[in-house]
Amino acid sequence: MILLETGSTDPFYNLAFEEYVLSSFTRGDILILWQNDNTVVIGRNQCTEAEINAGYVKEHDVKVVRRSTGGGAVYHDLGNLNYSFITDRTGSAADQVNRCTNAVVDALRGLGLDAEASGRNDILVSCLKVSGTAQRILGSRILYHGTLLFSADLSAAASALHVDPEKFTGKGVSSVRSRIGNIGELLGTPMTVDEFREYIKKALSDNGSAGISLSAEDTSAIRRLKEEKYDTWEWNYGRSPQMDVHEKHRWKGGTLEVYYSVKRGLIMEICFLGDFLAMRPLRDITDALTGCRFTKKDVLEILEGYDLTDYFGSITCDEIIATLFENTAGS
């Protein structure tokens, strides 16, 4: 396994680093460890304005960046450790995701914690969420990354994020803070975040990582990607669609929002947003639906031509149709 560390706490650089490695290192198993300083990280298919507390973010100089994977918004600070696995896609993506999740769970159990995988993409310790994960497929490679809350400022996390109350309906939970916990506070034997980082480095690589440094050419390409993509308003904010119809529904697999315009019975524009666990960009789906007749039959015919788990996670085809046609008589 190849071990890489970004050497930066700049979230724009770190996400560019991760994407560059995913697209450029086409062989071998890779582990990246990284930390961001005071940042809200938005899921690929989310509307930024709806996910952040804009006043708090501005007042406290919290950075906001969009990642290339699906899922929901999360808060990072230097009490949080991020990990990224990059490997060849062999077999089903679900099997590989489970293997990566199990590796993290086993590492936490090695510290005497009662860790377990839970729900769509969470890792819990003592019923508290300490890690959220997301995935992406690019060609024959798969990226699996996640957070590890160690000594994060949970109050800042609750303040920086705008939480959709529908996520907590019937769960008896009133805030982000009540759902998440810090690993450092759950350990029987105290350790620092740096000690935890060293432990995770060894545990996730079975002590077999070969640490390497990127070339000056690699670093230059990463900085260019940061400047041209991750550090731009267009990438981080410019995704709020202006269309005629907006539908929203929360399913077991996450929140699904759809914006669309229909003229003369044809879909002219369509956009899907939400915290569902997409592993591929939705452009394939939206391009195929553009120009399609706005009927359940025609839309269904197009959707059935794709492996929707790669695009919408565990949200089903029937749930997509139900959301899209929730308030219309489209047949």
C-alpha positions as CSV (number, residue, x, y, z in Angstrom):
1,M,0.0,0.0,0.0
2,I,1.2,3.5,-0.8
3,L,0.8,6.1,2.0
4,L,0.4,9.7,1.1
5,E,0.0,12.7,3.4
6,T,-1.0,16.1,2.0
7,G,1.1,18.2,4.3
8,S,-1.6,20.8,4.3
9,T,-4.7,21.9,6.3
10,D,-6.1,23.9,3.3
11,P,-9.3,22.1,2.3
12,F,-9.2,23.4,-1.3
13,Y,-5.7,21.9,-1.7
14,N,-6.5,18.7,0.1
15,L,-9.5,17.9,-2.1
16,A,-7.5,18.7,-5.2
17,F,-4.7,16.5,-3.9
18,E,-7.2,13.6,-3.5
19,E,-8.7,14.0,-6.9
20,Y,-5.3,14.3,-8.6
21,V,-4.1,11.1,-7.0
22,L,-7.4,9.3,-7.9
23,S,-7.1,10.3,-11.6
24,S,-3.3,10.0,-11.9
25,F,-2.3,6.9,-9.9
26,T,-4.1,4.2,-11.9
27,R,-2.5,1.2,-10.1
28,G,-1.9,0.1,-6.5
29,D,-3.7,0.5,-3.2
30,I,-3.3,4.0,-1.8
31,L,-4.0,5.5,1.7
32,I,-4.2,9.3,2.1
33,L,-4.3,11.0,5.5
34,W,-5.3,14.6,5.8
35,Q,-6.8,17.3,8.0
36,N,-8.7,20.5,7.2
37,D,-8.8,23.6,9.4
38,N,-12.3,25.0,10.2
39,T,-14.2,23.9,7.1
40,V,-17.7,22.9,6.0
41,V,-17.4,20.2,3.2
42,I,-20.5,20.0,1.0
43,G,-21.6,16.8,-0.8
44,R,-21.3,16.8,-4.6
45,N,-25.1,17.0,-5.2
46,Q,-26.0,19.5,-2.4
47,C,-27.1,23.1,-2.6
48,T,-24.5,25.0,-0.6
49,E,-26.8,27.8,0.6
50,A,-29.2,25.3,2.1
51,E,-26.5,23.4,4.0
52,I,-24.6,26.1,5.8
53,N,-25.4,28.7,8.5
54,A,-24.1,31.6,6.3
55,G,-23.9,34.1,9.2
56,Y,-21.8,31.8,11.4
57,V,-19.6,30.7,8.5
58,K,-18.8,34.3,7.6
59,E,-18.3,35.5,11.2
60,H,-16.0,32.7,12.1
61,D,-14.1,32.5,8.8
62,V,-15.1,29.0,8.2
63,K,-14.1,27.8,4.7
64,V,-16.7,26.1,2.5
65,V,-15.8,23.6,-0.2
66,R,-17.6,21.0,-2.3
67,R,-16.2,17.5,-2.5
68,S,-16.5,15.2,-5.5
69,T,-18.4,12.5,-3.6
70,G,-22.1,12.3,-2.6
71,G,-23.5,12.3,0.9
72,G,-24.2,15.2,3.3
73,A,-22.4,18.2,4.6
74,V,-19.8,17.8,7.4
75,Y,-17.7,20.1,9.5
76,H,-13.9,19.6,9.7
77,D,-11.3,21.1,12.1
78,L,-7.9,20.0,13.3
79,G,-9.6,17.7,15.8
80,N,-10.8,15.6,12.9
81,L,-8.7,13.2,10.8
82,N,-9.6,12.3,7.3
83,Y,-8.7,9.2,5.4
84,S,-9.0,8.2,1.8
85,F,-8.6,4.7,0.3
86,I,-8.0,4.5,-3.5
87,T,-7.9,1.1,-5.1
88,D,-8.9,-0.9,-8.2
89,R,-12.6,-1.7,-8.6
90,T,-12.9,-5.4,-8.5
91,G,-16.3,-7.0,-7.9
92,S,-19.2,-4.9,-6.7
93,A,-18.6,-1.4,-5.3
94,A,-20.7,-2.4,-2.3
95,D,-18.3,-5.2,-1.4
96,Q,-15.3,-2.9,-1.6
97,V,-17.0,-0.2,0.5
98,N,-17.8,-2.8,3.1
99,R,-14.2,-3.9,3.2
100,C,-13.0,-0.3,3.7
101,T,-15.6,0.3,6.4
102,N,-14.6,-2.9,8.2
103,A,-11.0,-1.9,8.1
104,V,-11.8,1.4,9.9
105,V,-14.2,-0.4,12.4
106,D,-11.4,-2.9,13.2
107,A,-8.9,-0.1,13.7
108,L,-11.2,1.6,16.2
109,R,-11.9,-1.7,18.0
110,G,-8.2,-2.1,18.3
111,L,-8.4,0.8,20.7
112,G,-10.9,-0.9,22.8
113,L,-13.9,1.0,21.4
114,D,-17.2,-0.7,20.6
115,A,-17.2,0.5,17.0
116,E,-19.8,-0.6,14.4
117,A,-21.0,0.3,10.9
118,S,-24.5,1.8,10.9
119,G,-27.0,3.1,8.4
120,R,-26.0,4.3,4.9
121,N,-22.5,5.5,5.7
122,D,-21.9,6.0,9.4
123,I,-19.5,4.4,11.9
124,L,-20.7,4.6,15.5
125,V,-19.0,4.2,18.9
126,S,-21.3,3.9,21.9
127,C,-24.2,4.9,19.7
128,L,-22.5,8.2,18.7
129,K,-21.4,8.9,15.1
130,V,-17.6,9.3,14.9
131,S,-17.2,8.8,11.2
132,G,-19.1,9.5,8.0
133,T,-18.1,8.0,4.7
134,A,-18.6,8.5,1.0
135,Q,-17.5,6.9,-2.3
136,R,-16.7,7.7,-5.9
137,I,-16.0,5.6,-9.0
138,L,-13.7,6.9,-11.7
139,G,-13.0,4.4,-14.5
140,S,-11.6,1.3,-13.0
141,R,-10.7,2.9,-9.7
142,I,-12.8,3.5,-6.6
143,L,-12.3,6.2,-3.9
144,Y,-13.6,5.6,-0.4
145,H,-13.1,8.4,2.1
146,G,-14.3,9.4,5.5
147,T,-13.9,11.4,8.7
148,L,-12.7,10.4,12.1
149,L,-13.9,12.8,14.9
150,F,-11.2,12.8,17.6
151,S,-11.3,16.1,19.4
152,A,-13.5,18.2,17.1
153,D,-15.4,21.3,18.3
154,L,-18.9,19.8,18.2
155,S,-20.5,23.1,19.1
156,A,-18.9,24.7,16.0
157,A,-20.1,21.8,13.9
158,A,-23.7,22.3,15.1
159,S,-23.5,26.1,14.5
160,A,-21.9,26.0,11.1
161,L,-24.3,23.4,9.5
162,H,-27.9,24.1,8.7
163,V,-29.7,20.9,9.5
164,D,-32.8,19.8,7.6
165,P,-35.3,19.0,10.4
166,E,-36.8,16.2,8.2
167,K,-33.6,14.2,8.9
168,F,-34.7,13.9,12.6
169,T,-38.4,13.3,12.2
170,G,-39.4,10.5,14.6
171,K,-35.8,10.0,15.8
172,G,-36.0,11.9,19.0
173,V,-32.9,13.9,18.1
174,S,-32.8,17.6,18.2
175,S,-29.3,18.6,16.9
176,V,-26.2,17.6,15.1
177,R,-24.3,17.8,18.5
178,S,-26.6,15.1,20.0
179,R,-25.8,12.6,17.3
180,I,-22.0,12.9,17.1
181,G,-19.1,12.2,19.4
182,N,-15.4,12.5,19.8
183,I,-13.2,9.4,19.8
184,G,-10.8,11.0,22.2
185,E,-13.5,11.3,24.9
186,L,-14.5,7.7,24.5
187,L,-11.1,6.1,24.9
188,G,-10.1,4.3,28.1
189,T,-6.5,5.5,27.8
190,P,-5.9,9.1,26.8
191,M,-4.0,9.9,23.6
192,T,-3.4,13.0,21.5
193,V,-4.7,13.6,18.0
194,D,-1.1,13.2,16.7
195,E,-0.8,9.8,18.5
196,F,-4.2,8.8,17.1
197,R,-3.0,9.8,13.6
198,E,0.1,7.6,13.9
199,Y,-2.0,4.7,15.2
200,I,-4.5,5.0,12.3
201,K,-1.7,5.2,9.8
202,K,-0.4,1.9,10.9
203,A,-3.7,0.2,11.5
204,L,-5.3,1.0,8.2
205,S,-2.2,-0.1,6.3
206,D,-1.4,-3.2,8.4
207,N,2.0,-1.6,9.0
208,G,2.7,-2.1,5.3
209,S,2.5,1.3,3.8
210,A,5.4,2.7,1.8
211,G,5.4,6.5,2.3
212,I,6.3,8.4,-0.8
213,S,6.5,12.1,-1.8
214,L,4.9,13.6,-4.9
215,S,7.1,15.2,-7.5
216,A,7.3,19.0,-8.1
217,E,5.3,18.3,-11.3
218,D,2.6,16.5,-9.3
219,T,2.4,19.3,-6.8
220,S,2.1,21.9,-9.5
221,A,-0.8,20.0,-11.1
222,I,-2.5,19.8,-7.7
223,R,-2.2,23.5,-7.2
224,R,-3.6,24.2,-10.6
225,L,-6.6,21.9,-10.0
226,K,-7.1,23.7,-6.6
227,E,-7.1,27.2,-8.3
228,E,-9.2,26.2,-11.3
229,K,-11.8,24.1,-9.5
230,Y,-11.9,23.7,-5.8
231,D,-11.1,27.3,-5.0
232,T,-13.8,28.7,-7.3
233,W,-17.3,30.1,-6.5
234,E,-18.7,28.2,-9.5
235,W,-17.7,24.8,-8.0
236,N,-18.5,25.6,-4.4
237,Y,-21.7,27.7,-4.7
238,G,-22.8,28.0,-8.3
239,R,-25.1,25.0,-8.3
240,S,-28.4,26.4,-7.2
241,P,-30.7,25.7,-10.2
242,Q,-33.3,28.2,-11.4
243,M,-36.1,26.0,-12.8
244,D,-39.9,26.0,-12.9
245,V,-40.6,23.0,-10.6
246,H,-39.0,21.8,-7.4
247,E,-39.9,18.6,-5.6
248,K,-38.3,17.2,-2.5
249,H,-38.7,13.9,-0.6
250,R,-36.7,12.3,2.2
251,W,-36.3,8.5,1.6
252,K,-34.4,5.9,3.7
253,G,-31.5,6.4,1.3
254,G,-31.3,10.1,1.8
255,T,-32.9,13.4,0.7
256,L,-33.8,13.7,-3.0
257,E,-34.6,17.0,-4.6
258,V,-35.4,17.5,-8.2
259,Y,-35.6,20.7,-10.2
260,Y,-37.0,20.7,-13.7
261,S,-38.6,22.6,-16.5
262,V,-41.1,21.1,-19.0
263,K,-42.2,22.7,-22.2
264,R,-44.6,21.2,-24.7
265,G,-44.5,17.9,-22.8
266,L,-40.7,17.6,-22.9
267,I,-38.1,17.9,-20.1
268,M,-36.0,20.9,-21.1
269,E,-33.8,21.0,-18.0
270,I,-33.5,18.7,-14.9
271,C,-31.2,18.7,-11.9
272,F,-31.1,16.2,-8.9
273,L,-29.7,17.4,-5.6
274,G,-29.5,15.7,-2.2
275,D,-27.3,13.9,0.3
276,F,-27.7,10.4,-1.3
277,L,-24.5,8.5,-1.8
278,A,-23.8,9.0,-5.4
279,M,-20.6,7.4,-6.7
280,R,-20.8,8.8,-10.3
281,P,-21.6,12.3,-11.5
282,L,-25.3,12.7,-12.4
283,R,-24.6,14.2,-15.8
284,D,-25.2,10.9,-17.5
285,I,-28.7,10.8,-16.1
286,T,-29.6,14.4,-16.6
287,D,-28.3,14.5,-20.2
288,A,-30.3,11.3,-21.0
289,L,-33.5,12.8,-19.5
290,T,-33.2,16.2,-21.3
291,G,-35.6,16.1,-24.2
292,C,-37.4,13.1,-22.8
293,R,-41.3,13.2,-22.8
294,F,-42.5,14.0,-19.3
295,T,-44.3,10.8,-18.6
296,K,-43.6,8.1,-16.0
297,K,-43.3,5.5,-18.8
298,D,-40.7,7.5,-20.8
299,V,-38.7,8.6,-17.7
300,L,-38.7,5.0,-16.3
301,E,-37.5,3.6,-19.6
302,I,-34.4,5.9,-19.5
303,L,-33.7,5.3,-15.8
304,E,-33.9,1.5,-16.2
305,G,-30.9,1.8,-18.6
306,Y,-28.6,2.7,-15.8
307,D,-27.2,1.0,-12.6
308,L,-28.9,3.6,-10.4
309,T,-27.0,2.5,-7.3
310,D,-23.9,4.2,-8.8
311,Y,-25.8,7.5,-9.2
312,F,-28.4,7.6,-6.3
313,G,-27.0,5.1,-3.7
314,S,-29.9,3.2,-2.1
315,I,-32.6,5.5,-3.4
316,T,-34.6,3.3,-5.8
317,C,-36.0,3.9,-9.3
318,D,-39.5,3.9,-7.9
319,E,-38.6,6.5,-5.3
320,I,-37.0,8.7,-8.0
321,I,-40.2,8.4,-10.1
322,A,-42.4,9.1,-7.0
323,T,-40.4,12.3,-6.2
324,L,-40.4,13.5,-9.8
325,F,-44.1,13.0,-10.3
326,E,-45.3,13.7,-6.7
327,N,-47.4,16.7,-7.6
328,T,-48.2,16.2,-11.2
329,A,-50.6,14.1,-13.2
330,G,-47.8,12.9,-15.6
331,S,-48.8,9.3,-16.6
